[in-house]
Amino acid sequence: MRIVNDNILTPRPIAKRIIDQLPIGWLDTLLDGFRGGGAFYDQFPQTLCDKDWCEIQDGRDFFNYDKHVDWLISNPPYSKFTEVMKHSYEIADNIVYLIPLNKIVSSWGRVLDLDNYGGIKKIWIMPASKCGFPFGFPACAVWIKRGYKGSPEIELWKDL
């Protein structure tokens, strides 16, 4: 695990557990928007899924990505979180981000943007320390779905 600015590499077992929770379809398109060390991308299902990635350090900027995807699964940079979410809403039907729990509702504008897009389908809450995050409050994997207006499911991952 390495931290450079706000570049926190996801532990591979955490990425795998998140991916295993998702109903990814056989022919779905998947994007790891911030590949880093590849913890998510390398563990995407080995099916007929069309898989792609972005990583600014390798010359593939997420903010220039303009293809539509069924799933956007990643650990985004927190310093640009508002911009990340706005672009994510433009290109993905399902967004799954490993983030600090408070990030998703840290401003009224962010809440309104989320509501306009759809809603939170599920949140998996876990200790930040298990994700490599250098802070004490909880982390989560949050699944945001275009057009979803139901109640979110919440699951605690105490067994990490």
N, C-alpha and C positions, 0 to 999 in steps of 0.2 A: 504494500500500500504506500502510495507516494502522494504528497500534497504539493502542488506548485500553483501558487496563487489560489484560485478556487477550483483547481483540477484535482478532484478526489476520485481515485480509481476504485471501482466497485469490486468487492471481494467476489470471486467467481461463484461460491456456493450461494450467496445472496441473489445474484443475477439468475442462477439456475432455478432457485426456488420461486422467484417472481415469474419467470417464463412458464414454469410448470403449472401455475395457477390460471393461465389465460386460455380462453377458447380460440386459439389461433386455428384458422381453417387451412385445409390442405393446399389451397391455391392462393392464399392471402399474400399481400405484399407487406414486407416488414422493413423498417428503417431503424438503425441505431444512429441517432442524430449526433451523438457525441461519443464516438467509439472508444477513445482512450486506449486502454489495454485490451479491449475486445471481450470483456467479461460477458456482455449481453450478446453481441454480434456472433461470437464464436459458438454460442450455445443456442442460437435460434434453431428451430426444428429442422431436421434433415428431410424435408418433404419437397413438394414442387413449389414451395413458397419462393417468391422473388425477393431476395434479400439485398439490401443496400446499406451503405454507411456514409457518415460524414465525420471528419476529424480535421479541424482547422490546422493542426500541426502537420498534417499530411496533404494540405492543399485542397481539401474538400470542405468548404464552408457551409454549414447548416443553413445559414441565412440566404444562400444562393440556391438551395435545393427547391425545385418547383414541381416535382412529380407528386401525384396523389398516392398515398399509401393507406392500407387498411390499419396498420399498427405502427406506431412510433414508440419505441421502447428504449429508454436510456437513463442516464444520470446527467442532467444538464448543468451548465455553470450557473451558479446562484447569483453572480454579479449582474447577469443579463437576463434574469428570470422573466421579467415582464415581456421583453422582446422575444424570448424563446417561446413563451406561451402564445403570443399573438401569431407567430409564424407557424407554430404547431397546429393551431386551430385552422389555419389556411390549408394545410396539406394532409392532415390525418383524420381518419374516422374514429380511431381509438388511440389515446395517448396514455402511456404508462411511464411515469417518472419516479425514480428514487430520489426523494427530496426531504429536507427538514419538514416536519409535519406542519409547522406554522406557515410555510411559504405559500401554500395554495390559497389561504384566506387572509393574507397579511395586509390587504388593502381592499377598500370597498370597490374600487375600479376593477380589481382582479376578480372579485366575486361576481360582479355584473358581467364581465367578459365571459367567465365560466358559465354563467346561467344562459347567456346568449348563445353559446356554442352547444350546450347540452347540460350534462351534469356528471357528478361523481358516481360511478357504478360501484366501486369498491375501494376500500383503504385497508392496507395491511400495515399495522403500526408495530414498530420494532425499536430496540435500543439503538441509538445513533452510534454508539461505540462499536457495535457489531458490523456497521456499514463503513467504518473508517472515518466517520464524521467527527471532527474535533470540537464537539460541543455536547452539552449535557441533556438537552431536551430531545424528545423522540424524533425518530426518522419514520418515513413511511414510503411505501410504494402506493401510488394513487393511480387508479384507472379512471380516466375521464372519457366519456363516450358521447360522440356527436348525437344530438337529439334526445338524449336520455333525460327523462324527467321524473324518474322514480326516486325512492329513498336509497341512500348509499348503504351498502353493507360495510361493517367494520369488523376486522379480525385482528386480535393481538397475537403477535409472534413472540411469545415469552420463551420459547424453547430454542432460541438461536445460540 
